[in-house]
Amino acid sequence: MKSLKITTEYITLQQLLKIENVISSGGEAKYFLAENEVFVNGEKENRRGKKLYPGDIVKVLGKEFKIE
């Protein structure tokens, strides 16, 4: 599991996907989430604007990220 430290109160799912180079632009997020399963804290998530806070765990394409 990879830790992702944030300096703001939260980041969005779209920002996480971009930071981790899962997608190359924000515009891709909508299509990526429609075609791939993404889980936040064990629940399927398809909203690119979903707010991620420290302690949240995101699973995407077989990788896990923990927000810190």
Backbone as ProteinMPNN parsed JSONL, in Angstrom:
{"seq_chain_A": "MKSLKITTEYITLQQLLKIENVISSGGEAKYFLAENEVFVNGEKENRRGKKLYPGDIVKVLGKEFKIE", "coords_chain_A": {"N_chain_A": [[0.843, -1.188, 0.0], [0.561, 2.148, -0.863], [1.408, 5.249, 0.567], [-0.095, 8.436, 0.52], [0.607, 11.593, 1.07], [-1.165, 14.468, 2.008], [-1.562, 18.026, 1.908], [-3.697, 19.566, 2.305], [-7.109, 19.853, 3.505], [-8.585, 17.867, 2.262], [-8.505, 15.791, -0.746], [-9.705, 15.316, -4.106], [-11.094, 12.394, -5.689], [-10.517, 12.409, -8.394], [-8.229, 14.05, -8.411], [-6.422, 12.394, -7.039], [-6.179, 10.235, -8.832], [-4.935, 11.553, -10.937], [-2.547, 12.545, -9.761], [-1.254, 10.138, -9.191], [-0.72, 9.23, -11.693], [-2.59, 7.58, -12.985], [-4.493, 8.472, -14.674], [-4.128, 10.846, -17.357], [-5.193, 13.357, -17.612], [-7.621, 15.593, -16.138], [-10.019, 15.471, -17.505], [-10.224, 12.869, -18.36], [-11.08, 11.418, -16.209], [-13.869, 10.94, -15.788], [-14.52, 9.067, -17.821], [-12.698, 7.034, -17.222], [-13.576, 6.206, -14.675], [-16.045, 5.204, -15.374], [-15.403, 2.934, -16.763], [-13.729, 1.394, -15.182], [-13.296, -0.333, -12.049], [-13.333, 1.292, -8.98], [-12.523, 1.553, -5.615], [-13.377, 3.041, -2.541], [-12.516, 2.96, 0.693], [-13.476, 0.324, 0.706], [-15.918, 0.453, -0.601], [-17.626, 0.635, -3.709], [-16.893, 3.261, -5.935], [-17.804, 5.928, -8.067], [-17.766, 8.612, -8.469], [-16.073, 11.342, -9.558], [-15.522, 13.596, -8.103], [-15.479, 12.836, -5.478], [-14.663, 13.348, -2.136], [-11.605, 12.825, -0.538], [-10.236, 11.981, 2.498], [-7.687, 12.175, 5.121], [-6.75, 8.927, 6.15], [-8.495, 7.549, 4.547], [-8.804, 4.818, 2.248], [-7.942, 3.913, -0.968], [-8.621, 1.811, -3.684], [-7.456, 0.888, -6.79], [-7.088, -0.416, -10.018], [-5.708, -2.69, -9.028], [-3.967, -1.564, -7.22], [-3.238, -0.023, -4.043], [-3.936, 2.871, -2.172], [-3.255, 4.964, 0.555], [-4.588, 7.712, 2.14], [-2.935, 10.321, 3.742]], "CA_chain_A": [[0.0, 0.0, 0.0], [1.326, 3.388, -0.974], [0.866, 6.384, 1.313], [-0.138, 9.691, -0.214], [0.453, 12.671, 2.04], [-1.792, 15.671, 1.465], [-1.326, 19.199, 2.75], [-4.979, 20.247, 2.416], [-8.07, 19.08, 4.293], [-8.955, 16.69, 1.466], [-8.318, 15.873, -2.196], [-10.778, 14.583, -4.776], [-10.689, 11.147, -6.336], [-9.911, 12.8, -9.672], [-6.871, 14.529, -8.13], [-5.594, 11.236, -6.697], [-5.905, 9.504, -10.07], [-3.993, 12.35, -11.722], [-1.271, 12.563, -9.034], [-0.644, 8.813, -9.291], [-0.565, 8.925, -13.121], [-3.544, 6.589, -13.47], [-5.036, 9.188, -15.835], [-3.209, 11.937, -17.696], [-5.851, 14.661, -17.471], [-8.865, 15.55, -15.386], [-11.114, 15.11, -18.392], [-10.279, 11.414, -18.505], [-11.588, 10.798, -14.983], [-15.242, 10.474, -15.979], [-14.502, 7.849, -18.636], [-11.954, 6.019, -16.481], [-14.435, 5.689, -13.604], [-17.147, 4.456, -15.988], [-14.897, 1.682, -17.313], [-12.906, 0.674, -14.218], [-13.807, -0.332, -10.683], [-12.532, 2.011, -7.999], [-13.126, 1.408, -4.298], [-12.937, 3.935, -1.48], [-12.87, 2.322, 1.969], [-14.195, -0.919, 0.451], [-17.164, 0.667, -1.326], [-17.417, 1.058, -5.092], [-17.067, 4.709, -6.083], [-17.678, 6.374, -9.46], [-17.844, 10.081, -8.515], [-14.71, 11.882, -9.633], [-15.382, 14.653, -7.107], [-15.529, 12.259, -4.13], [-13.623, 13.911, -1.279], [-10.795, 11.84, 0.171], [-9.648, 12.569, 3.706], [-6.673, 11.312, 5.75], [-7.29, 7.669, 6.666], [-9.222, 6.856, 3.482], [-8.022, 3.877, 1.444], [-8.468, 3.83, -2.338], [-8.106, 0.691, -4.47], [-7.688, 1.097, -8.222], [-6.205, -1.208, -10.893], [-4.866, -3.584, -8.241], [-3.077, -0.803, -6.334], [-3.908, 0.586, -2.897], [-3.359, 4.143, -1.723], [-3.8, 5.459, 1.814], [-4.456, 9.159, 2.252], [-2.387, 10.735, 5.049]], "C_chain_A": [[0.881, 1.24, 0.0], [0.641, 4.496, -0.189], [0.942, 7.633, 0.451], [-0.416, 10.805, 0.786], [-0.155, 13.891, 1.356], [-1.569, 16.825, 2.436], [-2.595, 20.031, 2.9], [-5.919, 19.365, 3.224], [-8.457, 17.787, 3.577], [-8.477, 16.889, 0.028], [-9.473, 15.105, -2.821], [-10.207, 13.309, -5.399], [-10.001, 11.449, -7.663], [-8.472, 13.265, -9.465], [-5.939, 13.361, -7.811], [-5.209, 10.474, -7.962], [-4.871, 10.234, -10.925], [-2.602, 12.348, -11.078], [-0.522, 11.24, -9.219], [-0.496, 8.338, -10.738], [-1.428, 7.762, -13.603], [-4.242, 7.16, -14.697], [-4.099, 10.358, -16.121], [-3.853, 13.31, -17.588], [-7.157, 14.492, -16.709], [-10.056, 15.135, -16.228], [-11.279, 13.613, -18.576], [-10.97, 10.732, -17.34], [-12.979, 10.196, -15.165], [-15.271, 9.147, -16.736], [-13.786, 6.709, -17.916], [-12.853, 5.383, -15.429], [-15.618, 4.898, -14.152], [-16.69, 3.068, -16.433], [-14.11, 0.833, -16.319], [-13.523, 0.737, -12.832], [-12.816, 0.368, -9.77], [-13.265, 1.89, -6.669], [-12.515, 2.396, -3.321], [-13.45, 3.331, -0.181], [-13.77, 1.103, 1.757], [-15.507, -0.766, -0.308], [-16.882, 1.188, -2.731], [-17.752, 2.545, -5.237], [-16.895, 5.089, -7.547], [-17.814, 7.885, -9.592], [-16.433, 10.649, -8.5], [-14.469, 12.973, -8.604], [-15.44, 14.155, -5.671], [-14.363, 12.797, -3.312], [-12.925, 12.802, -0.502], [-10.073, 12.533, 1.313], [-8.562, 11.641, 4.259], [-7.338, 10.097, 6.395], [-8.053, 6.884, 5.618], [-8.273, 5.955, 2.705], [-8.71, 3.715, 0.095], [-7.807, 2.651, -3.041], [-8.47, 0.933, -5.92], [-6.638, 0.32, -9.016], [-5.226, -2.074, -10.092], [-3.89, -2.88, -7.296], [-3.902, -0.206, -5.194], [-3.163, 1.847, -2.492], [-4.039, 4.538, -0.428], [-3.533, 6.947, 1.9], [-3.965, 9.493, 3.658], [-2.265, 12.236, 5.118]], "O_chain_A": [[1.827, 1.348, 0.779], [-0.577, 4.66, -0.274], [1.923, 7.855, -0.258], [-1.533, 10.944, 1.285], [0.275, 14.295, 0.276], [-1.408, 16.616, 3.638], [-2.58, 21.079, 3.546], [-5.558, 18.245, 3.588], [-8.634, 16.745, 4.209], [-8.097, 17.99, -0.37], [-10.145, 14.329, -2.142], [-9.0, 13.178, -5.601], [-9.009, 10.807, -8.01], [-7.59, 12.917, -10.251], [-4.794, 13.34, -8.262], [-4.047, 10.11, -8.141], [-4.029, 9.602, -11.563], [-1.597, 12.17, -11.767], [0.698, 11.229, -9.385], [-0.181, 7.172, -10.979], [-1.044, 7.041, -14.524], [-4.548, 6.434, -15.642], [-3.367, 10.806, -15.239], [-3.154, 14.318, -17.486], [-7.722, 13.4, -16.642], [-10.996, 14.519, -15.725], [-12.365, 13.144, -18.914], [-11.403, 9.586, -17.463], [-13.232, 9.068, -14.742], [-15.966, 8.214, -16.334], [-14.213, 5.557, -17.989], [-12.891, 4.159, -15.302], [-16.14, 4.015, -13.471], [-17.49, 2.133, -16.478], [-13.849, -0.339, -16.591], [-14.182, 1.713, -12.473], [-11.621, 0.077, -9.784], [-14.476, 2.098, -6.598], [-11.297, 2.572, -3.273], [-14.657, 3.202, 0.025], [-14.706, 0.871, 2.523], [-16.148, -1.767, -0.628], [-16.029, 2.053, -2.931], [-18.766, 3.017, -4.725], [-15.958, 4.634, -8.202], [-17.963, 8.395, -10.702], [-15.688, 10.456, -7.539], [-13.319, 13.249, -8.262], [-15.45, 14.96, -4.739], [-13.21, 12.715, -3.737], [-13.571, 11.952, 0.111], [-9.389, 13.538, 1.119], [-8.517, 10.462, 3.911], [-8.347, 10.218, 7.089], [-8.247, 5.678, 5.771], [-7.098, 6.275, 2.523], [-9.902, 3.417, 0.022], [-6.586, 2.504, -3.005], [-9.635, 1.154, -6.252], [-5.446, 0.393, -8.72], [-4.051, -2.175, -10.445], [-3.076, -3.535, -6.645], [-5.09, 0.077, -5.346], [-1.933, 1.887, -2.471], [-5.263, 4.459, -0.317], [-2.395, 7.394, 1.753], [-4.515, 9.006, 4.646], [-1.825, 12.773, 6.134]]}, "name": "protein", "num_of_chains": 1, "seq": "MKSLKITTEYITLQQLLKIENVISSGGEAKYFLAENEVFVNGEKENRRGKKLYPGDIVKVLGKEFKIE"}
